[in-house]
């Protein structure tokens, strides 16, 4: 993973969550704003017909033109709630993998600024990856270049 990350609610570091930036300077994690829970709840209700448990984690990744995130499973939460993902900035390719391996078959989806999607909870077992903004046309929709991805999750903690 070469994206830069900031977390709200809970700090994610490889394979765990904490209330402080454990792998950084140890400062407390900023609170998760209620308006992000409202956004996630509306998205899940629109997509699946019913709200879910309250969202309490925001992983905010910044991808410059060279940033990548490899195929991975979201498996560090205790909740089966769907993940809500919001893209802002440059267009990128998001890869949805299969439940078994990090290899094919997979489906690539182009995400543009403002795209929001809901996908099955972590127990669905799919490998997912963001491929940064270099695999697709660079459509600058803001002045600084790059892409922000806001991933909203329910910890279950």
C-alpha positions as CSV (number, residue, x, y, z in Angstrom):
1,X,0.0,0.0,0.0
2,X,1.5,3.3,-1.1
3,X,-1.5,5.5,-0.4
4,X,-1.3,8.0,2.4
5,X,-4.0,7.4,5.1
6,X,-5.8,9.2,7.9
7,X,-8.4,7.6,10.0
8,X,-11.4,8.8,12.0
9,X,-13.1,6.9,14.8
10,X,-10.6,4.1,14.9
11,X,-7.0,4.0,13.6
12,X,-6.2,1.1,11.2
13,X,-2.7,-0.3,11.1
14,X,-1.9,-3.7,9.5
15,X,-4.3,-6.3,10.8
16,X,-5.7,-4.3,13.8
17,X,-7.5,-1.1,15.0
18,X,-6.6,1.2,17.9
19,X,-7.9,4.4,19.4
20,X,-4.5,6.0,19.0
21,X,-2.1,6.3,16.0
22,X,-0.2,3.2,17.3
23,X,2.1,3.0,14.4
24,X,2.7,6.7,14.3
25,X,3.0,9.4,16.9
26,X,0.5,7.8,19.4
27,X,-2.0,10.7,19.2
28,X,-5.6,10.0,19.8
29,X,-7.7,9.3,16.7
30,X,-10.1,12.1,15.7
31,X,-13.8,11.3,16.3
32,X,-16.0,9.9,13.6
33,X,-18.5,12.6,12.6
34,X,-22.2,11.7,12.7
35,X,-22.7,13.2,9.2
36,X,-20.5,10.4,7.8
37,X,-22.7,7.8,9.5
38,X,-25.8,9.6,8.1
39,X,-24.2,9.4,4.6
40,X,-23.4,5.7,4.9
41,X,-26.9,4.9,6.3
42,X,-28.6,6.7,3.4
43,X,-26.3,4.9,0.9
44,X,-27.0,1.4,2.4
45,X,-30.7,2.1,2.6
46,X,-30.8,3.2,-1.1
47,X,-28.7,0.2,-2.2
48,X,-30.1,-2.6,0.1
49,X,-33.4,-1.3,1.3
50,X,-32.6,-1.1,5.0
51,X,-30.1,0.7,7.2
52,X,-27.4,-1.2,9.2
53,X,-25.5,-0.7,12.5
54,X,-23.9,2.7,13.0
55,X,-20.8,3.4,11.1
56,X,-17.8,4.3,13.2
57,X,-14.7,4.1,11.0
58,X,-13.5,6.3,8.2
59,X,-10.4,5.3,6.3
60,X,-9.4,8.2,4.1
61,X,-6.7,7.3,1.6
62,X,-4.9,9.8,-0.7
63,X,-3.6,8.4,-3.9
64,X,-1.2,10.4,-5.9
65,X,-0.5,9.4,-9.5
66,X,1.9,6.6,-8.5
67,X,0.0,5.2,-5.5
68,X,-1.3,1.6,-5.4
69,X,-3.1,-0.7,-3.0
70,X,-2.8,-4.4,-3.6
71,X,-5.5,-7.0,-3.6
72,X,-6.7,-7.5,0.0
73,X,-9.7,-8.6,2.1
74,X,-11.3,-6.3,4.6
75,X,-11.1,-8.7,7.5
76,X,-10.1,-6.6,10.6
77,X,-13.6,-5.6,11.6
78,X,-16.0,-7.7,13.6
79,X,-19.1,-6.5,11.7
80,X,-20.8,-8.0,8.6
81,X,-22.1,-4.5,7.6
82,X,-21.5,-3.4,4.0
83,X,-18.6,-1.1,3.2
84,X,-19.4,2.3,1.8
85,X,-16.8,3.9,-0.5
86,X,-16.8,7.5,-1.8
87,X,-14.3,8.6,-4.5
88,X,-13.2,12.2,-4.9
89,X,-10.7,13.6,-7.4
90,X,-9.0,11.8,-10.2
91,X,-10.6,8.8,-12.0
92,X,-9.2,5.4,-11.0
93,X,-9.8,1.7,-11.6
94,X,-11.2,-0.3,-8.6
95,X,-10.8,-4.0,-8.8
96,X,-13.3,-6.4,-7.3
97,X,-11.8,-9.8,-6.9
98,X,-13.2,-13.2,-6.2
99,X,-13.7,-15.0,-2.9
100,X,-10.9,-17.5,-3.4
101,X,-7.7,-15.9,-4.6
102,X,-5.9,-12.6,-5.4
103,X,-5.9,-13.6,-9.0
104,X,-8.5,-13.7,-11.8
105,X,-11.4,-13.7,-12.2
106,X,-11.9,-10.1,-11.2
107,X,-13.9,-7.1,-12.4
108,X,-12.4,-3.7,-12.9
109,X,-14.7,-0.7,-12.4
110,X,-13.8,2.9,-13.3
111,X,-14.6,5.3,-10.5
112,X,-14.9,9.0,-11.1
113,X,-15.1,11.9,-8.7
114,X,-18.3,11.7,-6.7
115,X,-18.9,8.0,-7.2
116,X,-20.2,6.2,-4.2
117,X,-20.8,2.5,-3.9
118,X,-21.9,0.0,-1.4
119,X,-20.5,-3.5,-1.4
120,X,-21.0,-6.6,0.7
121,X,-19.6,-6.9,4.2
122,X,-16.2,-8.4,4.8
123,X,-17.6,-11.8,5.5
124,X,-18.5,-11.9,1.8
125,X,-14.8,-12.8,1.4
126,X,-14.0,-11.0,-1.8
127,X,-10.6,-9.7,-2.5
128,X,-10.7,-6.0,-3.4
129,X,-8.1,-3.5,-4.5
130,X,-7.9,0.1,-5.6
131,X,-5.5,0.5,-8.4
132,X,-4.8,4.2,-7.9
133,X,-5.4,6.8,-10.5
134,X,-2.8,5.8,-13.1
135,X,-4.7,2.9,-14.8
136,X,-7.4,5.2,-16.0
137,X,-7.6,8.6,-17.7
138,X,-6.5,11.3,-15.4
139,X,-9.5,13.5,-15.1
140,X,-8.6,16.3,-12.8
141,X,-11.7,17.3,-11.0
142,X,-9.9,19.4,-8.4
143,X,-6.7,21.5,-8.4
144,X,-4.3,19.4,-6.5
145,X,-4.3,16.2,-8.5
146,X,-4.7,12.7,-7.1
147,X,-7.6,11.0,-5.5
148,X,-9.2,10.7,-2.1
149,X,-11.1,7.6,-1.2
150,X,-13.3,7.7,1.9
151,X,-14.1,4.2,3.1
152,X,-16.8,3.9,5.8
153,X,-17.0,0.8,7.9
154,X,-18.8,-0.6,11.0
155,X,-16.2,-1.9,13.5
156,X,-18.4,-4.2,15.6
157,X,-16.1,-3.4,18.5
